[in-house]
Amino acid sequence: MARDINKDEFPEETKLKLEIFAECFREWLPVFLHNIHIQKIFIYDFFAGSGMDIEGNFGSPLILLNEAKGENCKYCNLLRSNGKQVCFGFNEKLKQKHDNLVRNVNSFINRCKSENCKLEKCIYSYDNFAQLEFKEIISQKRFNEVLNNRDYGKFILLDQYGFSQVDEDIFLRLVNAPKTDFIFFISSSFIKRFKEHPAIKQYFDTQNIPFDEAKPQECHRLIADYYQNLIPTSREYYLHHFTIKKGSNYWGLIFGSNHTLGMEKFLKVCWEKDKFSGESNCNIDNDYQKGTLFYTEEETNKKQMYRSILRDKILSGEIKDNITGLKYALKNRCLPELFTQVMKELENEKLISRTGKKNYSSTNIHKIQPYLINLLNYENN
Ligand SMILES: C[S@@+](CC[C@H](N)C(=O)[O-])C[C@H]1O[C@@H](n2cnc3c(N)ncnc32)[C@H](O)[C@@H]1O
């Protein structure tokens, strides 16, 4: 049985995971609050725990509520003026933890109201609690109506113990849900260690995960690739991951979004945490560490590799326009500015020109003006 995460102080690695949840949600919420095509917002934390650790450090449900206020309560004020509804849904299967969760959430809200708006009723709907098995809640009609509603924005947090809750079916339901971003935790080392065990094989086709060919620190990256391969290649979808090493074990987060902006935001959070590869707390691509002679954050192994791939793809004519190039960087878990840097280099070398309005934008890809790339050498020959 998994050790109760809320009974001790959260270890550093758990704090890192919670920080990523917080920052990811901080980036996500304003996008959906300001989106005029979204009527209502639902934020679900289906493995909510009791709300805090023994020292009073916030767990995921209180982190979400705290982030939802925004700086100086700017989001509460915004909701008062635009009338958009934001509903939180919390689930925790264990009764005692569930009861503590309800108490902790209510006291958080009461304190928040007395310190901030002083209103009788919080602008957020936060009292939607359940004490169920996750798989039971996810098959409920009401939840599926929300999940599949195109007018509702959904943020779904799945901080499971272990690996078994986000199976292929649930993963694909989340991927196929409109206006839904999700992030889940998974114990990847465990899947690798017990890859031959029937208990693992019933959830993962481990034969198709090349653990033996990869370095130990890559096992969560392989799990992310495994999930990626469940998505039809014809589908435009963005998946990213973050590996968290604890002792000799590798856990990780997997984030999914069907919008470039969702992926841009998550990548930003990850690259802030890991300047080498934007995907781990353990120097996953063996870059030179700070304090060593060849240390660099600009020419890291991952950036060099994808710069070179992008260069080849542009010069071979496979990438013909900026939007395809920016999305290629995103799909390969690089910041889209990597593409723009390569474009500048190729222009300086007089290997390419552009047709279309010149811009060096790399953010908000969905709004960027497209341009075509012309190969100068090819034309001259
Ligand atoms: C990793 S902890 C979550 C911690 C929480 N996110 C936090 O920040 O404090 C996982 C929680 O999920 C609960 N849980 C385990 N299996 C569950 C299931 N099948 N359905 C719902 N909750 C479950 C556990 O009791 C535990 O509190």
The ligand as an SDF file (V2000), in Angstrom:
LIG
                    3D

 27 29  0  0  0  0  0  0  0  0999 V2000
   -0.5520   11.3080   -4.2770 C   0  0  0  0  0  0  0  0  0  0  0  0
   -1.9010   11.4640   -3.2320 S   0  0  0  0  0  0  0  0  0  0  0  0
   -2.5430   13.0260   -3.6810 C   0  0  0  0  0  0  0  0  0  0  0  0
   -1.9450   14.1200   -2.9510 C   0  0  0  0  0  0  0  0  0  0  0  0
   -2.5630   15.4690   -3.2030 C   0  0  0  0  0  0  0  0  0  0  0  0
   -2.6080   15.7840   -4.6110 N   0  0  0  0  0  0  0  0  0  0  0  0
   -1.7830   16.5150   -2.4640 C   0  0  0  0  0  0  0  0  0  0  0  0
   -1.1900   17.3860   -3.0900 O   0  0  0  0  0  0  0  0  0  0  0  0
   -1.7720   16.4400   -1.2540 O   0  0  0  0  0  0  0  0  0  0  0  0
   -3.1080   10.4220   -3.9200 C   0  0  0  0  0  0  0  0  0  0  0  0
   -4.4330   10.4770   -3.1790 C   0  0  0  0  0  0  0  0  0  0  0  0
   -5.3810    9.7510   -3.9320 O   0  0  0  0  0  0  0  0  0  0  0  0
   -6.1670    8.9420   -3.0640 C   0  0  0  0  0  0  0  0  0  0  0  0
   -6.5440    7.7840   -3.8620 N   0  0  0  0  0  0  0  0  0  0  0  0
   -5.8470    6.6550   -4.0850 C   0  0  0  0  0  0  0  0  0  0  0  0
   -6.4830    5.8500   -4.9410 N   0  0  0  0  0  0  0  0  0  0  0  0
   -7.6150    6.5050   -5.3130 C   0  0  0  0  0  0  0  0  0  0  0  0
   -8.6730    6.2090   -6.2110 C   0  0  0  0  0  0  0  0  0  0  0  0
   -8.7010    5.0710   -6.8650 N   0  0  0  0  0  0  0  0  0  0  0  0
   -9.6560    7.1110   -6.3600 N   0  0  0  0  0  0  0  0  0  0  0  0
   -9.6470    8.2770   -5.6950 C   0  0  0  0  0  0  0  0  0  0  0  0
   -8.6540    8.6170   -4.8190 N   0  0  0  0  0  0  0  0  0  0  0  0
   -7.6520    7.7450   -4.6470 C   0  0  0  0  0  0  0  0  0  0  0  0
   -5.2490    8.6060   -1.9180 C   0  0  0  0  0  0  0  0  0  0  0  0
   -5.9760    8.3510   -0.7390 O   0  0  0  0  0  0  0  0  0  0  0  0
   -4.3730    9.8450   -1.8170 C   0  0  0  0  0  0  0  0  0  0  0  0
   -4.8740   10.7480   -0.8670 O   0  0  0  0  0  0  0  0  0  0  0  0
  1  2  1  0
  2  3  1  0
  2 10  1  0
  3  4  1  0
  4  5  1  0
  5  6  1  0
  5  7  1  0
  7  8  2  0
  7  9  1  0
 10 11  1  0
 11 12  1  0
 11 26  1  0
 12 13  1  0
 13 14  1  0
 13 24  1  0
 14 15  1  0
 14 23  1  0
 15 16  2  0
 16 17  1  0
 17 18  1  0
 17 23  2  0
 18 19  1  0
 18 20  2  0
 20 21  1  0
 21 22  2  0
 22 23  1  0
 24 25  1  0
 24 26  1  0
 26 27  1  0
M  CHG  2   2   1   9  -1
M  END
$$$$
